[in-house]
Amino acid sequence: MNAPARRLRLVDRVLDLGGPAGRGGRGPVQRAGLLMGIVNASPDSFSDGGRYATLEQQMALARNLLAGGADILDIGGESASTGRPPVAVDEEIERVVPLVERVAGQLGALVSVDTYKPEVARAAIAAGAKIVNDVSGLRDSRLAEVCAETGAGLVLMHTRAAPRTQLQDPDLYGDVVEEVLSFLEQLIASAISLGVEEEQLIVDPGPDFTKTPAQTIELLAGVERMHELGRPLLMAISRKDFIGALTRTAPGERLPGTLAALAHGVERGAHIFRLHDVSAGADFLTVRAALAGESEPSRDLALAPQLRYDRRPAR
């Protein structure tokens, strides 16, 4: 299915997402969906383990993600890894604000801040962030108030537990799709009651968050139901545990599974895909769009001679 048309307001800009796929046009091949690249400014990320420890390393990663096709950069100063205490507000601000300032200012990127703390969100928005990606299920209503005051976009995600708390219960849900849909509907109503405009909101069904791998798979199999909420759908599927459980792989080995989940999300009409491996995701979506007839390449499309052969030395 095509992603349903949705309008998203983010501080001083408006994005029109989804709508009918273009067919029959000439020119560059277009791809479906926006890609949200992940920039971790935390030392305990499950996926990179603090590999990007310095501001310069984080900036280099941000540049690479943008060059690879990222439309949004999601900057976070606290890992979602469970079993660890929350990061202090001042420390999280120190981690994210200088990076947000440089990524939004020097690189001109559209920045999302991954936080559930109102003070961090306010500081990041002042530094140039346009979206707040809240993985807490709006546990602190002041976060919505910050977005109402600033006009920043707000990601509302489904979860049944506090941040960094693990909840894995195979009997937790009767019908996980219906329960996630109802939860997000209530979050939307709460955010609007706190002054957030409906067009500022994005929904995320929260794969893996308070869900077993089997529950996440059931949820994503019926994820098109989330369109009933009338807001852009974010799919945060990169290197997730459900992929590792299916393929028996560690986070760094989950790219093939992530691309399969990406394909599924496109087929179900998602609008935004949160990825570590942006370049691979962009290539996947470009080829898929061309083969699906959603965008027709120009007649003079050709492979550059230097790309015809792999000239790297054999190992």
N, C-alpha and C positions, 0 to 999 in steps of 0.2 A: 504494500500500500504506500501511497505518497504520504509524506509527513503532512498532517493538517496545517493549514495556514494559521500562524500565530504571530501576534505583534508583541515585542518585548521592549520595555522602556528601561533604560539604564542611565540614570543621572542626566547626562546631556546628549544622549543619542538614542535612536530608535532602530531596532532590528526587526525586519520582516522575515520570518522563518517559515519554511515549509511551503505548501501550495503545490499546484500541479508541476510535475517535472517537465522541463523544456524538451521538445522533440523536434528534430528536423533542422536545427540551427547549424550554422557553419561557424567554425572558430575553435577556440580552446575547449577541451573537454572539461565539463563541470562535474563536481561530485556532490553527493547528497550529504546534508548535515554539516554542522560545525564541529571542529575538533578542538577539544580543551586539553592542552598539554599540561602535565603535572610537574611542578617545580617544588620540591620538598626543601624547606629550610629547617628541617628537624634532623637530629642525629640518629633517630631510632626508627626511621621508616621501614616498613616490612619489605619494601621492594628494592631500596638502594642502600640501606644501612648506613646513612650518613656519608655516602660517597661524595656528595657535593657540600662540603663542610664550610667553605669560605664564600664570601660574597662574590668574588671573581669567578669561582667555579659555578655558582648558581647563575650568574649572568651568562656564562658560556653556555650552560644548559639551555637557558631561556632563548638565546640566539639560535642555537641548533634546532630547538623545537619550532621557532617561528620560520626558520629556513625550510624545515621539513613540512610545513603546511599548517601549523597551529593557528587557529582563529582566536583563541582565548588562552591565556596562561593562568592556571590555578595555583596560587602560592599559599603554602601552609607552613605554620611554625610549630604545629603539634601533630605528631603522628596519631592515626586512629588505632594503632596497636593496643591491644588490651593488656590489663594487668600492671599498668604503670600509672603513677599519680599524674594529674593534670599539670601542665606547664604553668608557671606563674604568669599573670597577665603582663607584667613589665618585661619579663624575659621573652614572651611571645611577641610583644610589640618590637623589641630590639631585633628579633630574628626577621620579622616580615617587613617592617616599614621601610628600611633602607632599600630592600630589594624591590618592593612595590614602586618606590619613587623612581628607581633607575629603569625598571622594566617598562613602566608606564610612560616615563619621561624620555629617556634616551632611546628606547626601542619603539616607543609609540604603540605598545601592545594594549589590547583590551585585557584587563586584569580582573581576576576573581580572587578573593581571599577566602581560604578554607579555614573558618573559625566559627566557634559557637559562643564566643565571648564578646559582649557588646562593646567593651572598651577597645579591644583589638580591632573589631570591625570599624569603629568610628575612626581610629587612627589610620587604618589602611585606606579607608575611603578618602580621608583628607590627603593621603599620599598619592591618590590616583586610581584606586580600585573602583570598579563600577558594579561589581557583583559580590554578594556575600554567600558563600557556599556553606550552609549550616548542616552539619551531620548529627545534630542532637535532637532533631524533631521539634525544634523551637521550644526547648525547655526553659529558656529565659525570654520572656516576652519583650524585654528591653531591646533585644536584637531586632525585632520587627519595628520597634519605635525608631531605632537608628536608621533603618532603611526608609521608613516613612518620612523622616526629617530630611534625608539626603537625596532621596530618589533612587538609591542603589537597588539593583535587582537582588532578589532573595531566592535561594534554592531551598525548597522545603523537602526534607527527606524523611522517609519512614524508618523508624527504629522504635524498639520497645524498651531500651535500656539507656542509662546515662553513658556519655562518652567514655571510651576506654574500659567499658565494662562488657564482659562476654556473657551472652545469653544464648545457649544452644539447646533447644528443647524440641524434639520431633513432634510433640503433642501441643505445641504452643498455638497453632492456628487450626481452625476448622477448615476454612477456605482462605488461603493466604492472599489470593488475588482480591477477593472481596474485602478482606480486612485491611489490606494496604490501601485500597481505593477509598474506603470509608475514613481511614486515618488521615490521608492526605486531603480529603474533602474538608474535614474538620480543621486541619491546619490552615487551609486557604481561608476559611471563614474567620479563624482567629486572627490571621495576619491582616485581613481586610478590616476587621473590627478595631485593630490597633493603628489604622491609618495608611497601611500599604495599599497602593493601587493594584488592582488585579493584574494589569499589564506589566507589573514589576516581578511577577512570580514565575518560578520554574519549579517543576516537580521531579523528584528523584525517588523511585521505588525502593532504593536502598539494598541492592544485592549484597548478600552476606551479613548485613547488619541485623543482628538478632534473628538470624535465619540459618538453618542448617543448609548444606549444599543442596539437598533434595528440595527443601522449601524454596531456595533461590531459583532452582531450575523450574519448579512449578510456577513461580511468580513470573519469570521471564517468558515462559511459554505463553502466558496470557497477558503480556505487558501492554498489548494494544488497548486493553480496557482503560489504561491510564489516560487515554485521549478524551474520555468522558469528562475529565476535569477541566478541559478547555484551555490548558496551559502548555507551554513547551515542555517536552519530555527529555530529561537528561538521563543518559545511560552511562553509569560509572561501572564499566565491566572489565577494566584493564587488570590483568594478572590476578583476578579474584580467586578466593579459596575454592569456589565451586568448580572453577576450571582446573585447579590443581588436584581436586578430589577426583574429577573425571579422568584426567590424563596422568595422574600420579607424578606431577612435576613440581619443582620449586618455582618461586615467583619469576625468576629470570628466564625460565624455560617455557613460559606460558604464552608466547606470542601467537603460535598457531591457534590455540584455543581462544585467545582474545580476538583474533580476526574472525573466527567463527561466530563469536558472540556479537561482534560488530556487524557482520552480515545479517544476523538475525534481527538486530536492532533497526537496521535500515529497512528490512522487509516489514517490520512492524511500525514504521513511520516515526521513529525517534528523531529529535531535532539536534541534540548535542551529544557528543561522545567524549567521555573523559578517558584519556589514554596516556600511558608512558611512552609508547613507541609510535609517536605521531607520524613520522615519515613512512613507516610501513603501513599505517592505517590510511594515510592519504593516497599512497600508491594503490592500495586495495580498492578504495572507493573510486578512484579515477578509472581504473580498468573496469570495475563493475558497472559504472555509469555508462561507459562507452558500449559495453557488450549488451547492456539492457536497453539500449536505444534511448536513454534519457538525455544524452548529449552526443551530437554527431561531430566527429573531428573534421578538420578541414581536409580537402582533397590532397593537399601537398604535405600532409603529415608524413614524416620520414624519420628513420633512426639515424642519429649522428654517427659518422664513421668511427669515431673514437669509442663509441659504445657498442660496437658490433661484436667485439671480442673482449674477454676478460684477460687483461694483460698482467695481472698480478703474478708474481713469481710463485711457482709451485713450492709447497712445503715438503 
